[in-house]
Amino acid sequence: MDVDTRLLRYFAAVAEEGHLTRAAQRLYVSQPALTKQIRQLEAQLGVQLFTRSRSGMALTEPGRALAAGVPGLLAGWDEVLRDTRGAAARAERVLRVGFLASAANELTPRIIAAFTRRRPGWRVDMRQGSWSEPTAGLRDGDVDVALLRLPFPGQEELRVEVLLTEPRCVVLPSSHPLAARDEIAFQELWDEPVVAPVPETGQWRDYWLGTEERVGHPARIGAVTENPDEWLTAVANGYGIALAPESAARFYPRPGITYRPLTGISPSQVGVVRPAAAEADPVVRDFVSSCRECVTGEEP
């Protein structure tokens, strides 16, 4: 019997979390979609894997047997998949770099130039991810290393090195009453509808809603988007305000949009991120060294 590894990943997440909602947030999928996948796996195997109750999902005896073997199976498959994709990229002398939005801002082309000096004949393939997957492909092995906004779900399982820190600002429709202000206190925006990433991104979404600084004042969602174009269009159309890194004003200017400095909110960070196993990869190490060089201005 052939079983899709995606179903096994979903099963493992529910088994570990013991709760569908938490597992769905971890996997960046909706709860109904996750429920459907678990039922599909049970139908394929012909066994009941969980008993369901209001308090959560408890493994049955067959479920416990499957849960004991799945992590090792998935880890082995992930390693094979990474090695296969990595070998293909290495054969073509390509380093796959995932990123979201503006990546490392103005540092990005300097990082690539520094890397190609270290690795003549190599090419950097920049792969932009959607906001529904804040690791930009790193989680699934689609890229070798990534330039990401911190924090993001699963960050503690990866190697993260902060490259830059910048203030967060607010993005407003130009017709908004506060758009003429030189500076805005975040507390003044608590009752405004917000243009948000998809709910499944969990921690990453909470950060860009300013949840921690709201001190229990819940965000009111005006629209949900998955990429910068959708995000800016939603703000321009008046569906809500949004939080953004200060550099967004340079990278995403457009008619109908106004960026304003914020007080009362923590800054944003960009990091170079890679799996722990990539520490042994000399090509990835050269890319990370190139990032350090461009931050410090000195070649290590």
N, C-alpha and C positions, 0 to 999 in steps of 0.2 A: 504493500500500500504506500502510495506517495502522498506526503502531507506537506503543504506549503509552509516553509520556514516562518513566514509572516504570522501564520496562525499560532505557531509554537511560541513566537515572541509575545504575542498578545496573551496567550495562556500564562506564560512565565510572569508577565507583569501583574496579571490579576492574582496569581498564586502568591506572589511576593507582597503585594499591597493588601490583599484580602478585601478589596473594595473596588467596585467598578469605576466610580468617579475618579478616585486617585489614580488608578491605572490608566484611565482615558487621558487624564492630564499629562501623565508621564509619557504616554505614547503619541501625544498630539493628535488624538482622534476624538470624535464625539462618543458619548456613552452609548447611544443606540447602535452606532456602527460597531463598537467593541462587543456589545452583547450579541449582535448578529454573528460576528466572527467566532466567538466562543461556542455558540450553538452549532455553527458549521463544523467546528473541530469535533465536538461531541458526536455529531451525526456521522462524520467520517470514521471515527474510532468505534462507534457503537457503544459508548459508555457515557455515564454521567460523571463529569469531572468536578462539579461544584454543587453544593447545596446552597440555595439562595435564601436570604432572609433580610429583614430590614437593617440588621446590624452589619451585613456584608456578605462576602462569599467565602464559604468554608470548603476546603478540599475534601472530596470523597476518598475512599481507599484507592480506587484507580487513579484519581487525581494526584494523590500523594506519590504514587509510583511513577507517574509521568513527570511530576515536578522534580523528582530526584535525578532524573536522567537528562532533562531538557537543557539545563544550563551548560553542562559540558558539551552537549551536542551542538548548541548554538555557538559556543565559544570556538569550537573547532571549525565550524563552517565559516564564521566571521574571519578567522585567521586565513583560511584557504582563499576566501573571496578577496580579502585585502591583498594577499600575496599575488593573486592572479591579476587583479586590476593594477596593482603597483608594478608588476613585471611588464605589463603592456605599456604603461607610461614610461617606465625606465628604458624600454627598448626604443622608444621614440624620443628619449631624452626630454621628457616633459614632466614638470612638476605641477600637480593639480592643486590650486589654491582656492578654497571657498571663501566667500565674503558676503556680507549683507550691506545694502545701501552704499555708502561712500567708502567702505573698507577702512583703511587707516588714513583717510583724508589725503592731504597733500603729500604725506609720507609714502603713499603706495607706489607711485612711479619711481621714487628714489630707492625703495626697497627692491623693486624688480631689477633696476639697473645695477644695484650692488650685488644682487644674486647672480646676474649674468656675467659680471666681472669675475666672480668666484667660479662660475660654471660656464665657461665659453662653449657655445654650441647648444646650450640648453634653452628651453622655452618655458615660460610660466603661463599656464592656462588658467586664467581667472574665471571662476564659476560663481555667478551670483545666485544666492539662495533666496527663497521666499520667506516671509516672516513666519509662516506656519512651521518652518523648520529652522530654529535659531542657530543650529550648528552648521548650516550651509553645506550639508552633505558629509560632514565629518563623522557624524554618528553612524552612518551606514557605509562608511568606507569609500564614498564617491570622490572624496578629495584626500590629499595627503596631509594638508595643514590648512589652517583657516585664520582669517583676520575677522574677529567677531566683537560685537558689542557685549559687554558684561553688565550684569550676570545673565546666565542662561541655564535652563534645566540640564542637569547632568554634568555641570561644570566641574564638580569635585572629582569626577572619574577621569578627567583629562589633565594634561599639562598646560597650564595657563601662565603666560608672562605678560604683564601689563606694559603696553607701549606708550599710551598717551591718556591724559585725562582732560576733559573739557566740560564746561558748564552745560547744563540743560537749559533750554529756552522753551517758549510756548509759540505754537503756530496758530494764528488766528485768521479768520476771514478779514479782509481789509476793511470791511464795513462794520466790524465789531466795535462797540463803544470803547473798549480798552486798547484798540489798535494804535491809537494816537499817543499812548503813554510811552515814556522812555523806559520804564521798568515796572514789572508787575509782581506783586506778592502771590505766591502759589495759593495761599489760602483764599484769595479773592476769586479763584477759579473752581473751587470745590463743587459749586452747584451747576457748573457749566457741563453740557453733554460733551463726551470725549470720543474722538475717533480712535479705536483700539485695534490691536492685533487680535487674531483668533483666540478664543478661550483656551484651546488645547496647549498653547505655549506656556501656560502656567506662570512660573516665576518671571519669565521674560516679559510677559504681558503685564503682570503686576508692577514691574519696575517702570514701564512706560505709561502706566496709569498714575504713577506716584503714590501707590497704595501705602507704602510705609510712612510717607510724610502726611497722609490724610488723617492720621490718628483716629481711625475708626469711622471716618466720614466716607461712605461708599461712593465710588465713581458711578456716574450716570452715563451709560453707553449710548452714544448717538449713532455710531456706525462701526462696522467691523471690516477691516481691510487686510490684504496680504502682501502688498508691495507699495513702494513710494508713490507711484502714479495714482493708484486707487486712493491712497492716504491723502495726498494733496487735493485730489478732486473732491473728496468728501468734505475736507475743511473748506475749500473754496465755495462749495455749494451750501455751506452753512449747517452741515449736520453735526458739527462739534468743533472743539478746539483739540489740539494734540500737543504732547510733549515731544521734544526733539533735541538732539545734540546741537550745540551752537553752530557747528560747521554746516548743518543742513541749510542755513541761510545762504551759504556760498555755493553749495552743490545743487540745491533745489529751489532756486528763485523762480517765481512765476507770477503772472498777473492774478490779482484777487487774493493773494496770500501775504501775510505780514508776520515777520518773526520778531519777538520781543524778549529781552532778558528777563529771567525769573529770579526771585529770591525765595528762600525758604525751602529749597530742594537740593538734594545731593547732586554732584557732578556725574557725568557719564565717563566710562572707560572703554578703551579698545585694547584687545589683547591678541597676541599670536598664540594659537591653540593647536595642539596636536595630541594624538593618542600617546600613552606612556611607551608603547612599543616602538613608536617612531623615534624615540631618543637614540636608538641604535642606527638609524638611517642617516648616512653622511650627507645626503642631498637635503633632507629636511633640516639637519643641523646647520647646513650652510645658509638655508633660508632664514632660520631663526637668528643666526649670527648677522645676517644682512639687516634684519629688523633692528637688532641692537645697535648696529653701526649707525643706522639712520636716526635713531633716537638720541644717541650720545654724540654723534658727529665724529666719532673716532672709530677706526677699524680695530677690532679686538685682536 
